[in-house]
């Protein structure tokens, strides 16, 4: 079980994409695990044969514990006495027999089926051999099983009534749901709002607004380190640097991509890094190392026309910044004149166990000050 974040102690083995006896190649995705934030693909560490499955789907496994064993062709795997061992095989026998339609391997003329998908198909009373797999080599996943049972959309009609039953949550959606529920239930959330005039920042023609906000947060966190870290078991651990996560929407759900050591980078570099992370998230190529370990999070809904919102803290972090849309507003100028400004609403949500309102107000004011004085974003190294 890999360590997908410094706060992770165990993970859930969600699904095997290979069965005992299957040939695997180095870097091939063979299993899926869930942390408290999302689902992650597990790749084979080497070319060979999957000789043992030590954690069945649904099992909680400590970080560092074995979930399976890959051996070289011809290598004999000694039986292991483990309560989580599914089965072990002689790898040389597997090489000789893996092309045969062995029931335990889950092979059919239409492809293979993962153990979790097969269990779901049996639970739903389906003949999995009629299901077309969309995974590598025709592998049938749980999503394929669910899609097989989903009815076609009804024809357009004012009187059409949907008869679709409950739709099971995907592994990622379940992980998000569990983490959100736990954070909402255990963290005393307090939200503070303020507005920043970003007119000068936008006139500067520099990097995008998101990069500047991330940079401003990092500099403010340097002044207010009590918001930069993790609270766990009534102990606060201050982060040694500002690793800031950005919430990004993908077809599979919301993920967070982390920009590391933001306080050491100019806004132009931050902007390019955010762009690369966003593209990886959009195409499903965001790896686990890019999604975990953040010490603070920024979430923006401004592009969807949201004025302001209070996001939920990503535990065990102790604060998150919600960013609304830029609004053109009238403000009183000198000598009774009226000027127009581009303002953005910022909502700092903090864990009241770790900080008080005064400290949070100072943190939020520092972010606003950096955004309203964009020259400080670059010189405050």
Secondary structure, 3 states (H helix, E strand, C coil): CCCCCCCCCEEEEEEECCCCCCEECCCCEEEEEECCCCEEEEECCCCEEEEEECCCCCCEEECCCCCEEEECCCCECCCCCCCCCCCECEHHHHHHHCCCCCHHHCEECCEEECHHHHHHHHHCCCCHHHCCCCCHHHCECHHHHHHHHCCCCCCCCCCCCCCCCCCCCCHHHHHHHHHHHHHHHHCCEEEEEEEEECHHHHHCCCCCHHHHHHHHHHHHHHHCHHHCEEEECCEEEECCCCCEEEEEEECCEEEEEEECCHHHCCHHHHHHHHHHHHHHHHCCCCCHHHCCCCCEEEEECHHHCCCCCCCCCCCCECEEEEEEEEEEEEEECHHHCEEEEEEEEEEEEEECCCCCHHHHHHHHHHHHHHHHCCHHHHHCC
